Structures are given as C-alpha cells and as structure tokens.
C-alpha cells in the first residue's frame, strides 16, 4: 500500500521539478532588455487610455455566469450518455432516459426564466410602463 502512495509522491515531485526546470530554462534563454514600452501596461494590444479603475457593466458578468452554469450542467449529461447503452442492457433504459429528460426540462425551465427576465439581451432598454 505504501508503494501506491510513493508512486503518487514521485509524480508530484517530478511535476514540481519539471515546472521549476522549465521556468528556470526560460529565464536563462529569454532576452532581458527592459524598456519603457515593454514595461507599459496594455490590454489586448491597445495602448491604455484613462485610469485603471473603469467601471464595467455588470451585464457582462451576468451573461458569463449564466453561460458557466449551463455549460457545467450540460457536462453532467455526458456520463449518462456514456453508460446509457449499458443501462439499456440492464433494463434500466427507460428510467435513465426519464431522469435525463427531467434534468433537461429543469435546464430548459432555467433558460426560460433567464430569457423571461431579459438577462440574455446584451443591451437592455428601459421600459416605461
């Protein structure tokens, strides 16, 4: 049993050594000629304009969180798809399919809720009622 843990320890030590060696070799090989232009902060290749404390619109983060939530939940479908053929052979195909359909219906309900709240629209207009 200790042998199994020692293999894991060897891999962890080797990975730490490999990362350290790669960083050290890159430090040795890279040119070290700092200039003012190289030290300047940039964003996506553009020169900075204004201060660094610009207020960002919250809609970007809302859409990103919604995407991540649905993306992670859809990943849960893959294990079911992998074992679905085996489950059909065991007579549990209808049960697994119904659970998967319930899961997808819950996802669609969440998507309908977000759509109804109009959170998927990038540019929102203020409605006067």
MMTF fields as JSON, N, C-alpha, C and O atoms, coordinates in Angstrom:
{
  "mmtfVersion": "1.0.0",
  "mmtfProducer": "UNKNOWN",
  "numBonds": 515,
  "numAtoms": 516,
  "numGroups": 129,
  "numChains": 1,
  "numModels": 1,
  "chainsPerModel": [1],
  "groupsPerChain": [129],
  "chainIdList": ["A"],
  "bondAtomList": [4, 2, 8, 6, 12, 10, 16, 14, 20, 18, 24, 22, 28, 26, 32, 30, 36, 34, 40, 38, 44, 42, 48, 46, 52, 50, 56, 54, 60, 58, 64, 62, 68, 66, 72, 70, 76, 74, 80, 78, 84, 82, 88, 86, 92, 90, 96, 94, 100, 98, 104, 102, 108, 106, 112, 110, 116, 114, 120, 118, 124, 122, 128, 126, 132, 130, 136, 134, 140, 138, 144, 142, 148, 146, 152, 150, 156, 154, 160, 158, 164, 162, 168, 166, 172, 170, 176, 174, 180, 178, 184, 182, 188, 186, 192, 190, 196, 194, 200, 198, 204, 202, 208, 206, 212, 210, 216, 214, 220, 218, 224, 222, 228, 226, 232, 230, 236, 234, 240, 238, 244, 242, 248, 246, 252, 250, 256, 254, 260, 258, 264, 262, 268, 266, 272, 270, 276, 274, 280, 278, 284, 282, 288, 286, 292, 290, 296, 294, 300, 298, 304, 302, 308, 306, 312, 310, 316, 314, 320, 318, 324, 322, 328, 326, 332, 330, 336, 334, 340, 338, 344, 342, 348, 346, 352, 350, 356, 354, 360, 358, 364, 362, 368, 366, 372, 370, 376, 374, 380, 378, 384, 382, 388, 386, 392, 390, 396, 394, 400, 398, 404, 402, 408, 406, 412, 410, 416, 414, 420, 418, 424, 422, 428, 426, 432, 430, 436, 434, 440, 438, 444, 442, 448, 446, 452, 450, 456, 454, 460, 458, 464, 462, 468, 466, 472, 470, 476, 474, 480, 478, 484, 482, 488, 486, 492, 490, 496, 494, 500, 498, 504, 502, 508, 506, 512, 510],
  "bondOrderList": [1, 1, 1, 1, 1, 1, 1, 1, 1, 1, 1, 1, 1, 1, 1, 1, 1, 1, 1, 1, 1, 1, 1, 1, 1, 1, 1, 1, 1, 1, 1, 1, 1, 1, 1, 1, 1, 1, 1, 1, 1, 1, 1, 1, 1, 1, 1, 1, 1, 1, 1, 1, 1, 1, 1, 1, 1, 1, 1, 1, 1, 1, 1, 1, 1, 1, 1, 1, 1, 1, 1, 1, 1, 1, 1, 1, 1, 1, 1, 1, 1, 1, 1, 1, 1, 1, 1, 1, 1, 1, 1, 1, 1, 1, 1, 1, 1, 1, 1, 1, 1, 1, 1, 1, 1, 1, 1, 1, 1, 1, 1, 1, 1, 1, 1, 1, 1, 1, 1, 1, 1, 1, 1, 1, 1, 1, 1, 1],
  "groupList": [{"groupName": "UNK", "atomNameList": ["N", "CA", "C", "O"], "elementList": ["N", "C", "C", "O"], "formalChargeList": [0, 0, 0, 0], "bondAtomList": [1, 0, 2, 1, 3, 2], "bondOrderList": [1, 1, 2], "singleLetterCode": "X", "chemCompType": "L-PEPTIDE LINKING"}],
  "groupTypeList": [0, 0, 0, 0, 0, 0, 0, 0, 0, 0, 0, 0, 0, 0, 0, 0, 0, 0, 0, 0, 0, 0, 0, 0, 0, 0, 0, 0, 0, 0, 0, 0, 0, 0, 0, 0, 0, 0, 0, 0, 0, 0, 0, 0, 0, 0, 0, 0, 0, 0, 0, 0, 0, 0, 0, 0, 0, 0, 0, 0, 0, 0, 0, 0, 0, 0, 0, 0, 0, 0, 0, 0, 0, 0, 0, 0, 0, 0, 0, 0, 0, 0, 0, 0, 0, 0, 0, 0, 0, 0, 0, 0, 0, 0, 0, 0, 0, 0, 0, 0, 0, 0, 0, 0, 0, 0, 0, 0, 0, 0, 0, 0, 0, 0, 0, 0, 0, 0, 0, 0, 0, 0, 0, 0, 0, 0, 0, 0, 0],
  "groupIdList": [1, 2, 3, 4, 5, 6, 7, 8, 9, 10, 11, 12, 13, 14, 15, 16, 17, 18, 19, 20, 21, 22, 23, 24, 25, 26, 27, 28, 29, 30, 31, 32, 33, 34, 35, 36, 37, 38, 39, 40, 41, 42, 43, 44, 45, 46, 47, 48, 49, 50, 51, 52, 53, 54, 55, 56, 57, 58, 59, 60, 61, 62, 63, 64, 65, 66, 67, 68, 69, 70, 71, 72, 73, 74, 75, 76, 77, 78, 79, 80, 81, 82, 83, 84, 85, 86, 87, 88, 89, 90, 91, 92, 93, 94, 95, 96, 97, 98, 99, 100, 101, 102, 103, 104, 105, 106, 107, 108, 109, 110, 111, 112, 113, 114, 115, 116, 117, 118, 119, 120, 121, 122, 123, 124, 125, 126, 127, 128, 129],
  "secStructList": [7, 2, 2, 2, 2, 2, 2, 2, 2, 2, 2, 2, 2, 2, 2, 2, 2, 2, 2, 2, 2, 2, 2, 2, 2, 2, 2, 2, 2, 1, 7, 7, 7, 7, 7, 2, 2, 2, 2, 1, 7, 3, 3, 6, 6, 3, 3, 7, 7, 1, 7, 1, 7, 7, 7, 7, 7, 2, 2, 2, 2, 2, 2, 2, 2, 2, 2, 2, 2, 2, 2, 2, 2, 2, 2, 2, 2, 2, 2, 2, 2, 2, 2, 2, 2, 2, 2, 2, 2, 6, 6, 7, 2, 2, 2, 2, 2, 2, 2, 2, 2, 2, 2, 2, 2, 2, 2, 2, 2, 2, 2, 2, 2, 2, 2, 2, 6, 6, 7, 1, 7, 1, 1, 7, 7, 7, 7, 7, 7],
  "xCoordList": [0.817, 0.0, 0.863, 0.527, 1.952, 2.829, 3.46, 3.784, 3.626, 4.177, 3.267, 3.756, 1.948, 0.996, 1.122, 1.098, 1.258, 1.405, 2.762, 2.879, 3.779, 5.098, 5.13, 5.837, 4.38, 4.297, 3.667, 4.135, 2.606, 1.955, 2.922, 3.001, 3.657, 4.622, 5.71, 6.106, 6.202, 7.229, 6.693, 7.4, 5.449, 4.871, 4.7, 4.942, 4.287, 4.136, 5.495, 5.62, 6.505, 7.845, 8.395, 9.009, 8.171, 8.649, 7.948, 8.585, 6.637, 5.927, 6.408, 6.554, 6.656, 7.18, 8.563, 8.859, 9.404, 10.746, 10.677, 11.451, 9.765, 9.63, 9.204, 9.753, 8.241, 7.783, 8.903, 9.132, 9.597, 10.689, 11.79, 12.312, 12.148, 13.2, 12.787, 13.605, 11.532, 11.075, 11.117, 11.512, 10.711, 10.753, 12.191, 12.487, 13.08, 14.482, 15.142, 15.874, 14.881, 15.462, 14.92, 15.668, 13.634, 13.086, 13.66, 13.85, 13.942, 14.561, 15.977, 16.417, 16.695, 18.053, 18.062, 18.95, 17.097, 17.115, 16.464, 16.761, 15.6, 14.88, 15.792, 16.7, 15.536, 16.314, 15.849, 14.654, 16.817, 16.499, 16.895, 17.899, 16.091, 16.331, 15.078, 14.296, 14.882, 13.666, 13.703, 14.714, 12.576, 12.422, 11.133, 10.328, 10.95, 9.732, 8.496, 7.452, 8.625, 7.497, 7.124, 5.942, 8.12, 7.829, 7.223, 6.453, 7.548, 7.018, 5.629, 4.988, 5.152, 3.847, 2.726, 2.797, 1.71, 0.559, -0.248, -0.422, -0.737, -1.566, -2.725, -2.681, -3.749, -4.927, -5.256, -5.643, -5.114, -5.433, -4.638, -5.145, -3.427, -2.586, -2.863, -2.237, -3.761, -4.095, -3.377, -3.168, -3.002, -2.406, -3.46, -4.614, -3.074, -4.059, -4.49, -3.693, -5.775, -6.339, -7.117, -7.992, -6.81, -7.534, -6.976, -5.913, -7.707, -7.272, -7.585, -8.288, -7.049, -7.265, -8.552, -8.958, -9.201, -10.41, -11.64, -12.372, -11.856, -13.014, -14.133, -13.912, -15.327, -16.448, -16.962, -17.286, -17.028, -17.521, -19.004, -19.517, -19.67, -21.085, -21.297, -20.599, -22.241, -22.489, -23.089, -23.04, -23.654, -24.287, -23.28, -23.629, -22.038, -21.01, -20.853, -20.79, -20.79, -20.609, -21.857, -21.745, -23.023, -24.261, -24.32, -24.634, -24.024, -24.054, -22.96, -23.179, -21.793, -20.721, -21.121, -20.864, -21.745, -22.171, -23.269, -23.259, -24.21, -25.271, -24.672, -25.083, -23.71, -23.061, -22.352, -22.471, -21.623, -20.888, -21.848, -21.599, -22.948, -23.912, -24.471, -24.497, -24.917, -25.491, -24.423, -24.703, -23.218, -22.148, -21.792, -21.618, -21.683, -21.354, -22.496, -22.249, -23.717, -24.839, -24.954, -25.349, -24.623, -24.679, -23.585, -23.746, -22.488, -21.419, -21.916, -21.413, -22.912, -23.447, -24.201, -24.483, -24.528, -25.228, -24.262, -24.688, -22.997, -22.046, -21.901, -21.896, -21.783, -21.697, -22.932, -22.819, -24.088, -25.311, -25.247, -25.634, -24.758, -24.658, -23.659, -23.833, -22.617, -21.602, -22.146, -21.866, -22.91, -23.402, -24.811, -25.367, -25.397, -26.78, -26.965, -27.946, -26.045, -26.171, -26.1, -26.833, -25.219, -25.121, -26.399, -26.833, -26.99, -28.211, -29.392, -30.27, -29.416, -30.485, -30.379, -31.395, -29.147, -28.938, -29.374, -29.721, -29.361, -29.768, -31.249, -31.737, -31.967, -33.397, -33.725, -34.859, -32.761, -32.987, -32.984, -32.87, -33.108, -33.028, -34.113, -33.84, -35.349, -36.46, -36.29, -36.603, -35.796, -35.57, -34.508, -34.7, -33.391, -32.308, -32.767, -32.463, -33.489, -33.986, -34.953, -34.916, -35.817, -36.748, -36.01, -36.368, -34.979, -34.194, -33.472, -33.392, -32.952, -32.265, -33.236, -32.893, -34.437, -35.437, -35.868, -36.069, -36.012, -36.338, -35.222, -35.492, -33.973, -32.829, -32.835, -32.621, -33.082, -33.121, -34.301, -34.179, -35.432, -36.576, -36.269, -36.701, -35.529, -35.119, -34.195, -34.311, -33.271, -32.395, -33.193, -32.943, -34.151, -34.975, -35.816, -36.048, -36.277, -37.006, -36.124, -36.567, -34.881, -33.942, -33.656, -33.577, -33.5, -33.266, -34.475, -34.316, -35.674, -36.884, -36.989, -37.403, -36.617, -36.648, -35.679, -36.033, -34.448, -33.454, -33.9, -33.715, -34.482, -34.963, -36.117, -36.18, -37.021, -38.164, -37.713, -38.29, -36.682, -36.16, -35.374, -34.965, -35.16, -34.451, -32.973, -32.374, -32.388, -30.979, -30.061, -28.842, -30.604, -29.769, -29.53, -28.705, -30.23, -30.052, -28.848, -28.742, -27.945, -26.729, -27.02, -26.494, -27.842, -28.2, -29.643, -30.546, -29.856, -31.221, -31.765, -31.048, -33.039, -33.715, -34.615, -35.158, -34.755, -35.596, -37.038, -37.368, -37.884, -39.285, -40.06, -39.952, -40.832, -41.687, -43.1, -43.684, -43.635, -44.98, -45.975, -47.158],
  "yCoordList": [-1.192, 0.0, 1.26, 2.239, 1.243, 2.409, 2.635, 3.762, 1.54, 1.67, 2.515, 3.329, 2.335, 3.116, 4.599, 5.431, 4.93, 6.336, 6.89, 8.07, 6.044, 6.522, 6.85, 7.769, 6.119, 6.431, 7.809, 8.597, 8.093, 9.402, 10.493, 11.546, 10.253, 11.233, 11.492, 12.64, 10.442, 10.606, 11.45, 12.322, 11.203, 12.003, 13.454, 14.352, 13.705, 15.085, 15.784, 16.914, 15.118, 15.715, 15.948, 16.981, 14.981, 15.137, 16.313, 17.072, 16.464, 17.575, 18.918, 19.873, 19.004, 20.255, 20.546, 21.684, 19.532, 19.705, 20.101, 20.943, 19.503, 19.824, 21.28, 21.973, 21.742, 23.125, 24.083, 25.081, 23.787, 24.649, 24.696, 25.77, 23.542, 23.494, 24.267, 24.977, 24.134, 24.854, 26.364, 27.117, 26.803, 28.24, 28.75, 29.855, 27.948, 28.358, 28.44, 29.387, 27.448, 27.456, 28.623, 29.253, 28.915, 30.065, 31.37, 32.307, 31.456, 32.659, 32.832, 33.954, 31.707, 31.784, 32.185, 32.921, 31.719, 31.915, 33.208, 33.677, 33.781, 34.964, 36.19, 36.308, 37.106, 38.345, 39.24, 39.375, 39.841, 40.693, 42.129, 42.634, 42.778, 44.157, 44.973, 45.248, 45.358, 46.106, 47.522, 48.219, 47.916, 49.283, 49.854, 49.134, 51.143, 51.773, 51.216, 51.012, 50.974, 50.456, 49.044, 48.705, 48.216, 46.861, 46.847, 45.943, 47.818, 47.877, 48.493, 48.467, 49.056, 49.708, 48.661, 47.61, 48.974, 48.087, 48.186, 49.277, 47.061, 47.071, 46.113, 45.193, 46.345, 45.476, 45.116, 45.986, 43.869, 43.366, 44.097, 44.302, 44.48, 45.118, 46.591, 47.215, 47.161, 48.585, 49.38, 48.898, 50.609, 51.483, 51.896, 52.121, 52.0, 52.369, 53.825, 54.717, 54.025, 55.378, 55.553, 54.745, 56.584, 56.824, 56.014, 55.403, 56.017, 55.317, 53.839, 53.36, 53.13, 51.7, 51.311, 50.151, 52.24, 51.938, 52.337, 53.251, 51.642, 51.898, 50.981, 49.787, 51.523, 50.691, 49.902, 50.466, 48.601, 47.721, 47.477, 47.521, 47.224, 46.939, 45.537, 44.598, 45.397, 44.126, 43.085, 41.894, 43.496, 42.538, 41.523, 40.368, 41.949, 41.025, 39.872, 38.712, 40.183, 39.141, 38.272, 37.066, 38.853, 38.076, 37.054, 35.887, 37.478, 36.563, 35.497, 34.338, 35.876, 34.899, 33.857, 32.668, 34.283, 33.334, 32.42, 31.218, 32.976, 32.144, 31.107, 29.946, 31.518, 30.58, 29.475, 28.302, 29.83, 28.825, 27.855, 26.65, 28.372, 27.493, 26.473, 25.279, 26.929, 25.996, 25.088, 23.929, 25.588, 24.771, 23.636, 22.497, 23.931, 22.899, 21.898, 20.699, 22.361, 21.439, 20.522, 19.365, 21.01, 20.156, 19.091, 18.008, 19.384, 18.385, 17.168, 16.062, 17.362, 16.228, 15.252, 14.132, 15.636, 14.727, 13.694, 12.588, 14.02, 13.11, 11.77, 10.742, 11.721, 10.392, 9.529, 8.312, 10.144, 9.39, 8.833, 7.691, 9.641, 9.181, 8.034, 7.146, 8.056, 7.008, 5.665, 4.631, 5.669, 4.412, 4.06, 3.053, 4.865, 4.647, 3.301, 2.605, 2.929, 1.654, 0.48, -0.498, 0.578, -0.484, -0.55, -1.638, 0.584, 0.621, 0.032, -0.589, 0.225, -0.384, -1.904, -2.592, -2.431, -3.872, -4.409, -5.585, -3.561, -3.99, -3.734, -3.992, -3.234, -2.982, -1.684, -1.496, -0.781, 0.495, 1.663, 2.817, 1.372, 2.412, 3.46, 4.654, 3.028, 3.976, 4.856, 6.046, 4.269, 5.027, 6.106, 7.258, 5.729, 6.683, 7.753, 8.931, 7.363, 8.338, 9.326, 10.519, 8.837, 9.754, 10.709, 11.884, 10.229, 11.125, 12.178, 13.343, 11.76, 12.699, 13.737, 14.916, 13.313, 14.261, 15.241, 16.423, 14.771, 15.677, 16.699, 17.881, 16.25, 17.155, 18.211, 19.393, 17.782, 18.725, 19.688, 20.867, 19.203, 20.091, 21.138, 22.285, 20.753, 21.728, 22.769, 23.959, 22.32, 23.261, 24.207, 25.412, 23.646, 24.491, 25.467, 26.595, 25.042, 25.952, 27.106, 28.254, 26.802, 27.864, 28.799, 30.014, 28.23, 29.07, 29.944, 31.111, 29.406, 30.202, 31.321, 32.433, 31.03, 32.05, 33.193, 34.366, 32.838, 33.864, 34.646, 35.862, 33.968, 34.624, 35.578, 36.689, 35.139, 35.962, 37.216, 38.29, 37.075, 38.229, 39.158, 40.243, 38.737, 39.519, 39.699, 40.725, 38.691, 38.769, 38.272, 38.394, 37.721, 37.273, 38.376, 38.219, 39.469, 40.584, 41.398, 41.772, 41.669, 42.389, 43.86, 44.415, 44.476, 45.879, 45.922, 45.578, 46.346, 46.415, 47.822, 48.816, 47.869, 49.165, 49.31, 48.332, 50.54, 50.798, 50.906, 51.722, 50.068, 50.064, 51.012, 50.958, 51.867, 52.755, 52.202, 52.043, 51.913, 51.331, 52.307, 51.985],
  "zCoordList": [0.0, 0.0, 0.0, -0.666, 0.727, 0.73, -0.641, -1.014, -1.383, -2.726, -3.609, -4.393, -3.496, -4.295, -3.987, -4.894, -2.708, -2.343, -2.767, -3.097, -2.758, -3.165, -4.654, -5.068, -5.453, -6.882, -7.085, -7.907, -6.336, -6.429, -5.98, -6.612, -4.896, -4.407, -5.433, -5.633, -6.089, -7.119, -8.271, -8.776, -8.695, -9.776, -9.366, -10.172, -8.127, -7.664, -7.642, -8.114, -7.097, -7.057, -8.462, -8.733, -9.351, -10.732, -11.42, -12.15, -11.189, -11.83, -11.287, -12.05, -9.977, -9.417, -9.988, -10.35, -10.07, -10.638, -12.111, -12.565, -12.847, -14.267, -14.468, -15.325, -13.693, -13.813, -13.426, -14.109, -12.342, -11.901, -12.959, -13.259, -13.528, -14.544, -15.799, -16.384, -16.212, -17.402, -17.174, -18.063, -15.991, -15.704, -15.62, -16.074, -15.04, -14.929, -16.312, -16.598, -17.161, -18.508, -19.326, -20.073, -19.193, -19.925, -19.405, -20.181, -18.104, -17.549, -18.097, -18.345, -18.288, -18.831, -20.301, -20.731, -21.073, -22.517, -22.989, -24.088, -22.197, -22.66, -22.668, -21.844, -23.617, -23.606, -22.455, -22.197, -21.777, -20.645, -20.957, -20.455, -21.793, -22.178, -21.892, -22.802, -20.64, -20.32, -20.904, -20.834, -21.476, -21.979, -21.407, -20.815, -21.59, -21.076, -21.791, -21.172, -23.091, -23.859, -23.416, -23.365, -23.094, -22.636, -21.246, -20.922, -20.424, -19.062, -18.995, -17.944, -20.125, -20.136, -20.07, -20.708, -19.295, -19.185, -20.472, -21.015, -20.956, -22.155, -21.983, -21.167, -22.76, -22.744, -24.175, -24.955, -24.532, -25.874, -26.961, -28.064, -26.663, -27.655, -27.855, -28.712, -27.111, -27.233, -26.152, -25.039, -26.5, -25.508, -24.493, -24.856, -23.221, -22.204, -22.336, -22.627, -22.111, -22.14, -20.843, -20.531, -20.098, -18.861, -17.71, -17.818, -16.606, -15.414, -15.468, -16.358, -14.495, -14.435, -13.737, -13.807, -13.07, -12.31, -13.105, -12.727, -14.207, -15.045, -14.588, -14.383, -14.428, -14.011, -15.208, -16.253, -15.035, -16.092, -15.893, -14.775, -16.984, -16.925, -16.349, -16.731, -15.449, -14.772, -15.705, -15.397, -16.836, -17.755, -18.291, -18.537, -18.47, -18.934, -17.959, -18.368, -16.679, -15.664, -15.535, -15.315, -15.666, -15.575, -16.709, -16.475, -17.915, -19.058, -18.907, -19.259, -18.389, -18.189, -17.154, -17.345, -16.065, -15.032, -15.564, -15.296, -16.312, -16.897, -17.844, -17.835, -18.653, -19.564, -18.792, -19.146, -17.751, -16.985, -16.312, -16.291, -15.759, -15.1, -16.087, -15.791, -17.257, -18.225, -18.816, -19.12, -18.983, -19.532, -18.581, -19.015, -17.299, -16.319, -16.184, -16.048, -16.219, -16.091, -17.298, -17.157, -18.456, -19.646, -19.584, -20.148, -18.913, -18.767, -18.0, -18.2, -17.112, -16.363, -17.256, -16.829, -18.46, -19.375, -19.967, -20.3, -20.104, -20.733, -20.02, -20.696, -18.689, -18.061, -18.321, -18.461, -18.384, -18.671, -20.092, -20.338, -21.012, -22.401, -22.532, -23.367, -21.707, -21.798, -21.31, -21.916, -20.237, -19.672, -20.137, -19.698, -21.012, -21.411, -22.101, -21.84, -22.97, -23.692, -22.713, -22.861, -21.714, -20.717, -19.872, -19.493, -19.582, -18.778, -19.536, -18.937, -20.849, -21.643, -21.542, -21.442, -21.567, -21.442, -20.087, -19.972, -19.054, -17.718, -17.464, -16.363, -18.456, -18.302, -17.597, -17.156, -17.48, -16.802, -17.779, -17.367, -19.063, -20.079, -19.944, -20.069, -19.688, -19.565, -18.328, -18.359, -17.245, -16.011, -16.224, -15.833, -16.844, -17.095, -18.069, -17.881, -19.098, -20.062, -19.412, -19.714, -18.523, -17.859, -16.936, -16.86, -16.226, -15.383, -16.218, -15.83, -17.36, -18.237, -18.793, -18.888, -19.157, -19.651, -18.562, -18.843, -17.33, -16.228, -16.03, -15.819, -16.097, -15.97, -17.067, -16.8, -18.304, -19.423, -19.275, -19.606, -18.784, -18.556, -17.488, -17.602, -16.458, -15.446, -16.065, -15.772, -16.926, -17.622, -18.517, -18.545, -19.242, -20.109, -19.297, -19.732, -18.118, -17.235, -16.779, -16.743, -16.433, -16.06, -17.213, -17.032, -18.41, -19.585, -19.882, -20.239, -19.741, -19.96, -18.928, -19.256, -17.687, -16.636, -16.949, -16.831, -17.35, -17.683, -18.908, -18.967, -19.879, -21.082, -20.748, -21.273, -19.877, -19.49, -18.733, -18.906, -17.895, -17.175, -18.088, -17.673, -19.33, -20.341, -19.989, -20.31, -19.323, -18.966, -20.067, -19.944, -21.13, -22.242, -23.265, -24.165, -23.137, -24.061, -23.612, -22.444, -24.542, -24.201, -23.898, -22.933, -24.708, -24.498, -24.064, -24.827, -22.83, -22.305, -22.495, -22.383, -22.782, -22.866, -21.642, -21.127, -21.197, -20.045, -20.52, -21.38, -19.945, -20.348, -19.445, -18.22, -20.064, -19.296, -19.352, -20.424, -18.176, -18.13, -17.593, -17.485]
}
